[in-house]
């Protein structure tokens, strides 16, 4: 297909999915957003808006479909959903996408496994370096930190470059990255800190460059997680991870991390693919005692998330 004719299918209508859909639409790409939680077979057109840090508003009308309304998905499939749904999505998408490449815009370690196990031939991982927060059903507040790398889990470099060319826009930048595993682990470790400490403290991302005590906790978690990374053959230095964490903290000061947003909205979090996955890997290589603080913070975050979900269920029962 020619550059301007590649259809972009964004699975997920959250803050990242909406922002990406707007930027791609404005850049002239053909875009369909697929609502993963709706199955009524409808297809509609909705206006979405992205508010930038300088107050500028980007707007676009986007086609919004449901998965069962599409018999075939021929284009580039981008997953902007929560990673805990990947097993179900891998099964649901398999018969529809054929040889179309799938790109995972999700946090965590091991999130590509369901797609590889289902025999997908074109699987690519993106590491997000942006923050996007929902203001209401149609408006999100978006802030880029740096260009987002995309690498190969199963595929080839030619297709990778093609995908990046279609994804890349001025305000939501992407680049090809051959050595993606190093970046995946580095960002996952950073997310283990942000997605546990910030929700537990009920604080925004700026805490780590402002508060020395919070940064000390971050350092201990980073030290634990890099120990496991080294055991898995990923040569990450704690100082490098800390530098990345502080940079993100400064650049996304005032923004709430996704897990805190999810807890506040009584939604399930991705902590299972972050702290809990690091712990699982540590247990697998018999180093579970090396990740005690990472485990504790993850378990507390999971409990907090479950309490929020249980409270929502209790309210619905009373109503």
Buried (B, 14 or more C-beta within 10 A) or exposed (E): EEEEEBBBBBBBBBBBBBBBBBBBBBBEBBBBBBBBEBEEEEEEEBEBBBBBEEEEEBEBEBBBBBBBBBEEBBBBBBBBBBBBBBBEBBEBBEEBBEEBBBBBBBBBBBBBBBBBEBEBBBBBBBBBBBBBBBEEEEBBBBBBBEBBBBBBBBBEEEBBEBBBEBBBBEBBBBBBBEEBBBBBBBBBBBBBBBBBBBBBEEBBBBBBBEBEEBBEBBBBBBBBBBBBBEBEEBEBEBEBBBEBBBBBBBBBBEBBBBBBBBBEEBBBBBBBBBBBBBBBBBEEEEBBEBBEBBBBBBBBBBEBBEEBBEEEEEEEEEE
